[in-house]
Amino acid sequence: MTVWQTTPALARAAILAAVGALAAVTLGEPVVVVLVSPFLVLTLMSVLHRPTERPRVDNRLEHVSLHEGQGTRSRLRLTNADDVEVVTRVAQPVPYVAMRPAAGALVALATDNHDLQLSPRRWGRRLLGAEGVALTSRWAGFRFGVVTVSGQEMFVLPARAPYDSRAEAPAPVGLVGAHRSRRNGSGTEFSGIRPFASGDRLRRIQWRTSLRTGALHVVTTRAEEDSAVLVVLDALVDLGRSGGVDGEASSLDLGVRAASALAEHHVRRGDRVGLRVLGAHDARLATAGGQRHLRRLQGLLARTRIERSRLPEGFTLGVPGGTVVYVLSPMLDDGVVTAVASASQRGVPVVVVDTLPEDVRMAVAEGTDEALAELAWRMRQLDRDDLLRHLAATGCPVVPWRGPGTLDQVLYRLARRAQLPTVRVR
């Protein structure tokens, strides 16, 4: 149990005061008492202000769920601390968590602000390190602690990447949304003019055409529907080095942030969004809409871990009809490439977002010839480029992630292709 203990400063002051008083009496020199009087005053004041209560120390985070790059405070709560004058707290450094003060050490008066500012720099679960807290009484005579306070868990969501697109969904299949449908309905996009029929609304009458032809005609419009979107994230491997939200991005960093940006964009437009994380556990989230669903989706992204495993034989994306699929992957697994090509050949609108960082290098195991490893990696990249060219030739576009406007031209082409007539063999 932690109790108040005498500080070395009080012990030194008491010893010097006692030795000085003894020397003054022994030698008969009153001037010695004058020399040691400051130490005598310090000893007396420390003893008079001896703490009588046992304080309690606890810390609390203002926000336990943040987006990477945002900040919060770790507040230190003191109870029964009337006798405390100085607070000293030292926090252990945690990877991808910036602190202010930078070293995590803070000394302040008990009446001043002694909060520690924190800012997570990468998505995921971050367990803050334990803190050591020491309390000092008035006149620095007694010290309480060091008290060890356990760190709290912080849940860090992916950063809100700036992404927006004006492109329409290739094949909207829903009820109400912002995408122009291929069928006529109650919308705002002009479709054509036809003769009046029973059940048409009077406000749809086109009076100029009606007066010219002598018969009533109405304006027809395109329906506006929402779209179903499936985001597939490849978590089988993580290539490159992660430097946090302000530094270099690994392949998994690019994939997680791009998936969060795409999901937020489509949810904001009223679409239904689903998520599938390829890995050992094959985490899935059914398609839905709304801010609550977006929060669950970002939470699943934040729990993503590198799961080195092989996809089962005959692996497919399992996409229902009318769904737009975004595959975020470095495209280094043959199973992922085969599943994407199969879905594209079945007519599913698939867009591959290449998340392989530029100038990435593979980690070389100790004892491996670096020149041989570099040659093997270059050969693997050539093989990957050839696979991506064949994939693009099947009608599946492959684009690197570049933020806003990355997929505009691709979605425009897919939407135009969806409006072309198709030939079916019976």
Secondary structure, 3 states (H helix, E strand, C coil): CCCEEECHHHHHHHHHHHHHHHHHHHHCCCHHHHHCHHHHHHHHHHHHCCCCCCCEEEEEECCCEEECCCCEEEEEEEECCCCEEEEEEEECCCCCEEEECCCCEEEEECCCCCCEEEEECCCEEEECCCEEEEEEEHHHCEEEEEEEECCCEEEEECCCCCCCCCCCCCCCCCCCCCEEEEEEECCCEEEEEEECCCCCCHHHECHHHHHHHCCCEEEEEEEEECCEEEEEEECCCCCCCCCCCCCCCCHHHHHHHHHHHHHHHHHHCCCEEEEEEECCCCEEEEEECCHHHHHHHHHHHHCCCCCCCCCCCCCCCCCCCCEEEEEEECCCCHHHHHHHHHHHHCCCCEEEEECCCCCCCCCCCCCCCHHHHHHHHHHHHHHHHHHHHHHHHCCCCEEECCCCCCCHHHHHHHHHHHHCCCCCCC
